[in-house]
């Protein structure tokens, strides 16, 4: 594939300068800088990257032909080349003239290699910007000289500081449209400095440029004789922006490598620090120690490993470690916690709710996690703190999180590897948030589980039966409480110890502080699940009669209580029948607009996908239902697939 005719790319091999092998050797020894372009929509980010690729002669002849044809077809720059089309690859991006996805491009000069991430400017794609910024060393923040500092300028500056970017190149673009006015440049820089002052950047380098015309991109422009600073390319080539090396050795185990009986090693990438043959390492979770006897790579053994090296560690003794464990130097121990405070960037359309269970991925570790407190949301325009009950798409907030088990951690300021994490929805498996740990919650170290002399099996032997939870779910008026009450009578007659946790009764005491918003419904079910688990631990057969409209919360309850102890009963009586019954008058109020959040009318109900039993109380008599439930309760564990209770003839 040929490059542009009559041009030679800096740092590229030619028959005059170097062989391919020599060029590859030169590239291997060059420093790599990762940077992003960000800023408000239509500030010229994609055009700037396209211009950089053009000026550094990274455009091939066939790409140039396609670029000219695309530029003519889209007509965004008249008869001139539209450099943004080199980067905007999605059809929607080209049609709308905006960036939607994060586009990564590699290019190099004789002085440095670069990976640039072109991030979108629209607020709705803030999550994409966070993705691009998370691995960047520098942010090239563009400002349209005509518009000055915009809302997204503030947002992206704040987000850049949030993910740990310490160096900003302020590219004041489209200077050609303000006649290269030095005062416009000075005023824009002053306005941005006011925004950036509380963010604590280590350096801000402002450059007046025109990405479209090429001013101050790779060579100094005659249009700005009043500017004496570096060009954009010179700044990128010389800026010292790499974060300080993390001193502690962190080795997340990705795979236990055992191809045969004579070899056992732990494979992964050394995230930080250094390990050498002879280093004593500790499995953080178990505390077991061993010495490194070999450091194996695809190209042979090493005497020492540095950050970024993909290696397999062979130890001098057997230790209990597997995927998800983290090895560290024995003299540099790592901390573990199951509670911490973190900054969250919410990245999903569904709101983030207190009490809802998610999965957390921290380095190579996974655990269940929930938000316990939303301390405040950050207004990125003013950086003011606002109260909130839930998180919406693109919200940035500080929250407390509680994990199902302790994980190895560090603050994000100290270690991006052990301080940065994502939250994953348990049901859809979508990434819903990115987070940065601020600090450990000390109460996690002060609260310990107390060992009790009398155990659950002891209580179950005394009761003469096992403790379990029968979870009734369905619309209001479907018959949950009626069926639960009939079941308890039968169990009581059989000499079983039972208790019903009924929705209305619980809301008069334990949950009287909760309303009927989605967030309150989630917390309502979380509390009930915890209480049901405690009662089950006492050896009691617990029946819960709650609408419990969300699958995620029912799954959370099932996980907390244990699948072998959890029997889900779906009372599937139709909405029409429930409205006809309307014993409490709730549906009448909802239809009149007096009860906006009633499940089935103003708030959704998500039916179970695989209940242990589905019951329609309008078509099945209570005796039949109760008999079937007694059979299910006596059959442990509850692994039976979903089925419907026999209808009346």
C-alpha positions in Angstrom: 0.0 0.0 0.0 1.6 3.2 -1.1 1.8 6.4 0.8 1.2 9.9 -0.6 3.3 10.5 -3.6 6.4 12.5 -3.3 6.3 12.4 0.5 8.1 10.5 3.2 6.6 10.0 6.6 8.9 11.0 9.4 10.2 8.0 11.2 9.1 5.6 8.4 11.5 3.3 6.6 12.6 4.1 3.0 15.2 2.7 0.8 17.4 5.7 1.6 17.1 5.8 5.4 16.6 2.4 6.9 15.6 -1.2 6.5 12.3 -2.4 7.9 14.2 -4.1 10.7 16.0 -0.9 11.7 12.8 1.0 11.6 11.0 -1.5 13.9 14.0 -1.4 16.3 13.7 2.4 16.3 10.0 2.2 17.0 10.4 -0.3 19.8 12.8 2.1 21.6 10.5 5.2 21.3 8.4 6.6 24.1 4.6 6.2 23.7 2.2 9.0 24.6 -1.5 8.4 24.9 -3.7 11.4 24.6 -7.3 12.3 24.0 -9.0 15.2 22.1 -12.1 16.5 23.9 -14.3 19.5 24.3 -17.7 20.8 23.2 -19.5 19.5 20.1 -18.2 20.9 16.8 -15.0 22.3 18.3 -13.0 20.5 15.6 -11.7 17.5 17.4 -11.9 15.0 14.5 -10.6 17.6 12.1 -7.6 18.2 14.3 -6.7 14.5 14.5 -7.2 14.2 10.7 -4.9 17.2 10.3 -2.3 15.6 12.6 -2.3 12.4 10.6 -2.0 14.4 7.4 0.8 16.6 8.6 2.7 13.6 10.0 2.2 11.9 6.6 0.4 8.9 8.0 -2.2 8.9 5.1 -1.8 6.3 2.4 -2.6 6.9 -1.2 -5.7 4.8 -1.3 -6.9 6.5 1.9 -6.3 9.8 0.3 -8.4 8.9 -2.7 -11.2 7.7 -0.5 -10.9 10.8 1.6 -11.2 13.1 -1.4 -14.2 11.2 -2.7 -15.9 11.2 0.7 -15.2 14.9 1.2 -16.7 15.7 -2.1 -19.8 13.6 -1.4 -20.5 15.0 2.0 -19.6 18.5 1.0 -18.9 19.8 4.5 -15.7 21.7 3.4 -16.7 22.7 -0.2 -14.0 21.6 -2.5 -11.4 21.1 0.3 -10.6 17.9 2.1 -12.6 17.2 5.2 -9.9 15.8 7.6 -12.6 14.8 10.1 -13.6 11.9 7.8 -10.3 10.2 8.5 -11.5 9.6 12.1 -15.3 9.6 12.0 -15.9 6.1 10.9 -19.6 5.5 11.8 -22.2 6.2 9.2 -24.2 8.2 11.8 -21.1 10.3 12.5 -20.5 11.2 8.9 -24.2 11.9 8.3 -24.5 14.2 11.3 -21.0 15.6 11.2 -20.4 14.7 14.9 -18.3 12.1 16.8 -20.3 9.4 18.7 -18.0 6.6 19.4 -14.4 6.8 20.7 -12.0 6.5 17.7 -8.4 5.4 18.4 -5.6 6.2 16.0 -1.8 5.4 16.1 0.8 7.6 14.5 4.5 8.4 15.1 7.2 10.9 14.5 11.0 10.5 14.8 10.6 11.6 18.4 7.6 9.7 19.8 4.8 7.3 19.2 1.2 8.3 19.9 -2.2 6.7 20.5 -4.9 9.4 20.2 -8.5 8.8 21.3 -11.0 11.1 19.6 -13.9 11.4 22.1 -17.4 12.8 21.4 -18.4 16.2 22.5 -22.2 15.7 23.1 -23.2 15.4 26.7 -25.2 12.2 26.0 -21.9 10.5 25.0 -20.0 11.5 28.2 -19.6 7.8 29.1 -17.6 7.4 25.8 -15.4 10.3 26.8 -14.6 8.7 30.1 -13.7 5.5 28.3 -11.2 7.3 26.1 -9.8 9.4 29.0 -9.2 6.5 31.3 -5.9 5.4 29.7 -4.7 8.9 28.6 -1.7 10.8 29.8 -2.6 14.2 28.3 -5.9 15.8 27.2 -6.0 18.1 24.2 -9.0 20.2 25.1 -10.4 22.1 22.2 -12.3 25.4 22.4 -14.0 27.1 19.5 -12.5 30.6 19.5 -15.8 32.1 18.5 -17.7 30.4 21.4 -15.3 30.4 24.3 -15.6 28.2 27.3 -18.8 26.1 27.0 -20.7 23.7 29.3 -18.9 20.7 27.8 -15.6 22.4 28.1 -16.2 22.6 31.8 -17.5 19.0 31.9 -14.6 17.5 30.0 -12.0 19.5 32.0 -13.6 18.1 35.2 -13.7 14.6 33.8 -10.1 14.8 32.7 -9.1 15.7 36.3 -11.3 13.0 37.7 -9.6 10.2 35.8 -6.2 11.5 36.8 -5.1 13.4 33.7 -2.7 16.1 35.0 -1.7 17.9 31.8 -3.9 19.9 29.5 -3.1 21.2 26.0 -5.7 23.9 25.5 -6.2 24.0 21.7 -8.0 27.3 21.0 -9.3 26.3 17.5 -10.8 28.1 14.6 -8.6 31.2 15.1 -9.1 31.8 11.3 -12.7 32.6 12.0 -11.8 35.4 14.5 -9.1 36.9 12.3 -6.3 35.4 14.5 -7.2 38.0 17.2 -4.7 37.8 20.0 -7.2 39.3 22.5 -9.7 36.6 21.8 -7.0 34.0 22.5 -6.0 35.8 25.8 -9.6 36.1 26.9 -10.4 32.5 26.2 -7.3 31.3 28.1 -8.2 33.5 31.1 -11.7 32.1 31.2 -10.5 28.6 31.1 -7.9 29.2 33.8 -10.8 30.2 36.1 -12.5 26.9 35.4 -9.3 24.9 35.8 -8.0 26.5 39.0 -9.8 24.2 41.4 -9.0 21.1 39.3 -5.3 21.1 40.1 -3.7 20.4 36.7 0.1 20.2 36.7 0.3 22.1 33.5 -1.9 24.0 31.0 -0.3 24.8 27.6 -2.5 27.0 25.4 -2.0 27.0 21.6 -3.9 29.2 19.0 -4.6 27.1 16.0 -6.7 26.3 13.0 -7.1 22.6 12.4 -8.8 23.3 9.1 -6.0 25.6 7.8 -3.1 23.9 9.5 -2.0 26.9 11.6 0.4 26.0 14.5 -0.2 22.2 14.0 3.3 21.1 12.9 4.8 24.5 11.9 4.5 28.0 13.3 1.9 30.1 11.6 2.6 33.4 10.0 -0.9 34.4 11.0 0.0 34.5 14.7 3.3 36.4 15.1 2.2 37.4 18.6 2.4 33.7 19.7 5.8 32.5 20.8 4.9 29.1 22.2 5.3 25.6 20.7 3.3 24.1 17.9 0.8 21.4 18.8 3.1 18.6 17.4 6.1 20.0 19.2 4.2 20.1 22.4 3.0 16.5 22.1 6.6 15.4 21.2 8.2 17.0 24.3 5.6 17.1 27.1 6.6 15.0 30.1 3.3 13.7 31.1 3.6 10.1 32.2 2.3 9.5 35.7 4.9 8.6 38.4 5.6 4.9 38.6 3.7 3.0 41.3 6.2 1.5 43.6 4.2 -1.5 44.9 4.3 -4.6 42.8 0.8 -5.6 41.8 0.4 -8.9 39.8 -3.3 -9.8 39.1 -3.4 -13.6 38.3 -5.4 -14.1 35.1 -4.7 -17.8 34.6 -3.1 -20.8 36.3 -0.8 -22.2 33.7 -0.4 -25.9 34.0 0.3 -27.6 30.7 1.6 -30.7 32.3 2.2 -32.3 35.7 5.8 -30.8 35.9 4.9 -27.2 35.4 2.7 -24.8 37.3 2.8 -21.1 36.9 0.6 -18.0 37.4 0.1 -15.9 34.2 -0.8 -12.3 33.9 0.5 -8.8 33.3 2.5 -7.0 35.9 0.5 -3.9 36.6 3.0 -1.9 38.6 6.3 -2.2 40.5 9.0 -4.7 39.8 9.5 -8.4 40.4 12.8 -10.3 40.2 13.8 -13.9 40.4 14.2 -14.5 44.2 11.5 -11.9 45.1 9.3 -13.2 47.9 5.6 -12.7 47.0 2.4 -12.9 49.0 -1.1 -14.1 47.9 -3.0 -11.1 49.3 -6.2 -12.9 50.1 -4.7 -15.9 51.9 -1.4 -14.5 53.1 0.6 -17.4 51.8 4.1 -16.6 50.7 6.6 -18.1 48.3 9.7 -17.0 46.3 9.8 -16.4 42.5 12.0 -19.2 41.0 11.4 -18.3 37.3 9.8 -15.5 35.3 8.7 -17.1 32.1 7.7 -15.2 28.8 7.0 -16.2 25.3 10.6 -15.1 24.4 12.4 -16.8 27.2 13.0 -16.4 30.9 13.6 -12.9 32.5 15.7 -12.0 35.5 13.2 -9.2 36.3 9.8 -8.0 35.2 8.6 -4.4 34.8 5.1 -2.9 34.5 3.3 -4.0 31.4 5.3 -7.2 31.0 3.1 -10.3 30.2 4.7 -13.0 32.3 4.2 -16.4 34.0 5.6 -16.6 37.6 6.8 -20.0 38.8 7.1 -20.2 42.6 9.4 -22.3 44.7 6.5 -23.8 46.7 2.8 -24.5 46.2 0.4 -21.8 47.1 -3.4 -21.6 46.9 -4.0 -19.0 44.2 -6.2 -18.8 41.1 -7.7 -16.4 38.7 -8.9 -13.4 40.6 -6.1 -13.5 43.2 -3.5 -10.7 43.4 0.2 -11.4 44.2 2.3 -8.7 45.8 5.8 -8.4 47.2 5.8 -9.8 50.7 7.6 -6.6 52.0 5.0 -4.4 50.2 1.6 -5.8 51.5 -1.6 -4.6 49.9 -4.8 -3.8 51.8 -8.2 -5.4 51.5 -11.7 -3.9 52.2 -15.4 -4.6 51.7 -16.5 -1.0 52.0 -15.2 2.2 50.5 -16.1 5.7 49.3 -15.8 6.3 45.5 -16.6 8.7 42.8 -19.0 7.2 40.3 -19.8 8.2 36.7 -23.1 6.7 35.8 -23.1 5.3 32.2 -26.4 3.6 31.8 -30.0 4.7 30.9 -31.4 2.8 33.8 -31.0 4.8 37.1 -28.5 3.8 39.8 -30.4 2.9 42.9 -29.4 2.6 46.6 -29.6 -1.0 47.7 -29.7 -2.5 44.2 -27.1 -5.3 43.8 -24.5 -5.0 41.0 -21.3 -6.8 40.1 -18.0 -4.9 40.7 -14.9 -5.6 38.6 -11.8 -4.3 40.3 -8.6 -5.3 38.5 -9.2 -9.0 38.0 -11.5 -9.4 41.0 -15.3 -9.8 41.0 -17.8 -9.4 43.8 -21.4 -8.4 44.4 -21.8 -4.8 45.4 -24.5 -2.3 46.3 -24.7 1.5 46.8 -25.3 2.1 50.5 -25.3 5.9 50.4 -25.4 8.6 47.7 -23.5 11.4 49.5 -23.9 14.0 46.7 -24.0 14.6 43.0 -21.5 17.0 41.4 -22.7 19.8 39.2 -19.9 19.8 36.6 -20.6 23.4 35.6 -20.2 24.9 39.1 -18.7 21.8 40.9 -21.4 22.4 43.5 -22.6 19.4 45.5 -26.3 18.5 45.2 -28.3 15.9 47.1 -29.7 13.0 45.1 -31.7 9.8 45.7 -30.6 8.0 42.5 -28.2 8.4 39.6 -29.1 9.2 36.0 -27.1 8.8 32.8 -23.9 10.9 32.9 -24.3 11.8 36.6 -21.1 12.1 38.6 -21.6 11.4 42.3 -19.7 10.4 45.4 -21.2 7.3 47.0 -20.4 4.6 49.6 -20.3 1.0 48.4 -20.5 -2.3 50.3 -19.1 -5.5 48.8 -20.1 -9.1 49.4 -16.5 -10.0 50.2 -13.2 -8.1 50.8 -11.2 -7.2 47.7 -7.6 -5.9 47.3 -7.8 -2.2 46.7 -5.9 1.1 46.8 -7.1 4.7 46.2 -7.3 5.8 42.6 -4.8 8.5 43.3 -2.2 5.9 44.3 -3.0 3.1 41.9 -5.3 3.2 38.8 -5.1 -0.6 38.7 -6.4 -1.1 42.2 -8.4 2.1 42.5 -10.4 2.1 39.3 -13.4 -0.2 38.8 -16.6 -0.8 36.8 -20.1 -1.7 37.9 -21.9 -4.3 35.9 -25.7 -5.0 35.9 -26.3 -8.5 37.1 -29.2 -9.1 34.9 -28.3 -7.5 31.6 -24.5 -7.7 32.1 -24.2 -4.1 30.8 -21.5 -1.8 32.3 -23.5 0.8 34.2 -20.8 2.8 35.9 -17.1 3.6 36.2 -15.7 4.4 39.6 -12.6 5.6 41.3 -11.9 4.7 45.0 -11.4 7.8 47.2 -10.7 6.0 50.5 -11.5 3.0 52.6 -14.3 3.2 55.1 -12.7 2.5 58.4 -15.8 1.0 59.9 -15.2 -2.0 57.6 -12.2 -2.8 59.7 -14.0 -2.2 63.0 -17.0 -4.5 62.4 -16.5 -8.2 62.6 -18.9 -11.2 62.3 -19.5 -12.7 65.8 -19.2 -16.5 65.9 -22.3 -17.9 67.7 -22.4 -21.2 69.7 -25.9 -22.2 68.5 -25.9 -22.6 64.8 -28.7 -22.8 62.2 -28.5 -26.6 62.0 -29.0 -26.7 65.8 -32.1 -24.5 65.6 -33.4 -26.6 62.7 -33.0 -29.8 64.7 -34.9 -28.2 67.6 -37.7 -27.1 65.2 -37.8 -30.4 63.4 -37.5 -28.9 60.0 -35.3 -26.8 57.8 -35.6 -23.0 57.6 -36.5 -21.7 54.2 -38.0 -18.7 52.4 -41.1 -18.8 50.2 -41.2 -15.6 48.2 -44.6 -14.6 46.7 -44.5 -12.0 44.0 -47.3 -10.5 41.9 -49.5 -7.4 41.4 -51.4 -5.8 44.1 -54.7 -7.8 44.6 -53.3 -10.9 42.9 -53.8 -13.0 46.0 -50.3 -13.2 47.4 -51.3 -12.6 51.1 -54.3 -14.8 50.8 -52.3 -17.7 49.5 -49.5 -17.1 52.0 -52.0 -17.0 54.9 -53.6 -20.3 53.7 -50.2 -21.9 53.4 -49.2 -20.8 56.9 -52.3 -22.3 58.4 -51.5 -25.7 56.8 -47.9 -25.6 57.9 -48.9 -24.6 61.4 -51.3 -27.5 61.5 -48.4 -29.8 60.6 -46.4 -28.4 63.5 -44.0 -26.2 61.5 -42.6 -22.9 62.8 -43.6 -20.2 60.4 -43.9 -16.5 59.9 -45.4 -14.2 57.2 -43.7 -11.0 56.2 -46.5 -9.0 54.6 -45.9 -5.9 52.6 -48.5 -3.7 54.2 -47.6 -4.8 57.7 -43.9 -4.2 57.2 -44.5 -0.7 55.8 -46.2 0.2 59.1 -43.0 -0.5 61.1 -39.6 -1.4 59.7 -40.2 0.3 56.3 -42.5 3.1 57.3 -39.8 5.6 56.1 -40.0 4.3 52.5 -42.3 5.5 49.7 -43.0 4.0 46.4 -40.4 5.4 44.1 -38.1 2.9 42.3 -35.3 3.7 44.8 -37.6 3.1 47.8 -39.0 -0.1 46.3 -35.4 -1.5 45.9 -34.6 -0.6 49.5 -37.9 -2.1 50.7 -37.0 -5.5 49.2 -33.4 -5.3 50.3 -34.5 -4.9 54.0 -37.1 -7.7 53.6 -34.5 -10.0 52.2 -32.1 -9.4 55.1 -34.9 -9.9 57.7 -36.1 -13.1 55.9 -32.5 -14.4 55.9 -32.2 -13.8 59.7 -35.5 -15.6 60.3 -34.5 -18.5 58.1 -31.3 -18.7 60.1 -33.5 -19.2 63.1 -34.9 -22.3 61.5 -38.2 -20.7 60.6 -40.2 -21.2 57.3 -40.6 -17.6 56.2 -43.3 -16.5 53.7 -42.9 -13.0 52.1 -45.9 -11.4 50.4 -44.6 -8.4 48.5 -45.2 -7.1 45.0 -41.4 -7.0 44.5 -41.7 -5.7 41.0 -38.1 -5.9 39.8 -36.3 -9.0 38.7 -32.9 -7.7 39.9 -34.1 -7.3 43.5 -35.7 -10.8 43.5 -32.4 -12.1 42.2 -30.6 -10.2 44.9 -32.9 -11.7 47.5 -32.3 -15.2 46.1 -28.5 -14.7 46.1 -28.5 -13.3 49.6 -30.7 -16.1 51.0 -29.2 -18.9 48.9 -30.8 -20.6 45.9 -31.2 -23.9 47.8 -33.3 -22.0 50.5 -35.4 -19.8 48.2 -38.7 -20.7 46.6 -40.2 -18.1 44.2 -43.9 -18.2 43.7 -45.4 -16.1 40.9 -49.0 -15.2 41.5 -49.8 -14.3 37.9 -53.4 -13.1 38.3 -54.0 -10.6 35.4 -54.1 -6.9 35.8 -57.8 -6.9 34.7 -58.8 -9.3 37.5 -56.7 -7.4 40.1 -58.5 -4.1 39.1 -61.9 -5.8 39.4 -61.0 -6.9 42.9 -59.4 -3.6 43.9 -59.9 -4.5 47.6 -57.9 -1.5 48.8 -59.1 0.9 46.2 -55.6 1.5 44.8 -56.3 0.9 41.2 -59.2 3.4 41.3 -56.9 6.0 42.7 -54.2 5.2 40.2 -56.6 5.6 37.2 -57.8 8.9 38.7 -54.2 10.1 38.8 -54.0 10.2 42.6 -51.5 7.3 42.9 -48.9 7.8 40.2 -46.5 4.9 41.1 -48.9 2.0 41.4 -47.3 -1.1 40.0 -49.0 -2.3 36.8 -50.4 1.2 36.1 -47.8 3.9 36.6 -44.8 1.7 37.4 -43.7 -1.5 35.7 -43.9 -5.1 36.9 -41.2 -7.5 35.7 -42.6 -11.1 35.8 -40.2 -13.9 37.0 -38.7 -15.8 34.1 -38.3 -19.2 35.9 -40.5 -19.3 39.1 -40.7 -22.5 41.0 -44.5 -22.3 40.7 -46.9 -20.0 38.8 -50.3 -19.5 40.3 -53.4 -17.7 38.9 -55.6 -17.2 41.8 -58.6 -16.4 39.6 -58.4 -19.9 38.0 -57.0 -22.1 40.7 -58.5 -22.9 44.2 -56.6 -22.3 47.3 -56.6 -25.9 48.4 -54.9 -27.0 45.1 -52.3 -24.2 45.5 -51.6 -25.0 49.1 -51.2 -28.8 48.4 -48.7 -28.0 45.6 -46.7 -25.6 47.8 -46.5 -28.2 50.6 -45.0 -30.7 48.1 -42.5 -28.1 46.9 -41.5 -27.1 50.5 -40.7 -30.7 51.4 -38.5 -31.1 48.3 -35.1 -29.5 49.0 -33.1 -28.0 47.4 -35.4 -25.9 45.4 -34.1 -26.8 42.0 -37.3 -27.7 40.2 -37.9 -25.8 36.9 -40.9 -23.4 36.6 -44.3 -24.9 36.1 -47.9 -23.8 36.5 -50.3 -25.0 39.2 -53.1 -27.2 38.0 -56.1 -25.2 36.9 -59.6 -26.0 38.1 -61.7 -28.1 35.6 
